[in-house]
């Protein structure tokens, strides 16, 4: 993928380059489909949840028969791999992209019981600050390559640096009344 880290996502050049990339990719796939070939697109996680496949899907599904096979989302794979109960009862779970502004991350974290923060990467410093500002840093668990070999998880407060790869997420558990927690 072009420009996934080189240019800020809000920059006009980013939007133009990534849109052009998806248009060209969709047309290449359409050529194969138009020739009667079957095409499979593999995705990490679920293809329609923060998945790059959805950019092809919205450009092709109205033109060709399409079957989407659901995948296991990174967040559910990570909370299962770490054994972290995420929500219970009336808890509200909010899924946030780490690419949001720090102000918006803080606002939304303050207004939820539990959270999953995706797209961590270079956004980890502001994610950490937003969690600290909302009093949720102590509950935050950092997971790196959660469903892959070499997976690492730890309390975010104990992570000694702010380096994170693309395949990292932060989980903030809800269920404050679960057994073994302080009131």
C-alpha positions, 0 to 999 in steps of 0.5 A: 500500500502506498502512503500508509505511513509516509503522509498524514491521513488528513493531507490532500496528497494522501487522500488522492494517492490512496484513492487512486491506488484503490481505483487501480486495484479494483480495476485490476481485480475487475479485469480478472472477474470480467474474464470469468476468473474467480478471485480471492482477497485475503485479509487480516481480521474481518475484511469489513472491519477496518479492513483494506478489502472494503475499499475493493468491495464498495467498488466491485460488489455492485458489479460482480457476485461477491461472497465475504467470509467473516474473519476474527477481528483483531480486537476479539482475537487479542482480548481472547489471547490475553484472557481479558474480559472486555465488557459485561452487562450494560458496559459500553464498548467503544472502538477508536482509531488511534489516528484521531486527534488527542482531544477527540480520543480523550473525549471519547475515552471519558465517555465509555466503560471500555475501549479498543484503540486500533491503529496504534503505531506512531500514535502511541504517545497521544493514546497514552496521554489520552488514557492518563487524562481519563484515568484509564491508563492503569486498566489499559493493556497493550497488545502487539501482534496479538494473534500472530507468532511472537505476540507480546502483551503488557499493561500499557503503564508498564511499557517502557517506550512509545514504539509500536508496530502497525499491528498493535492495539490497546484494550481497556476493559470495562466490567468494573464490578467483576470479581477480584476488582476493587470497587 
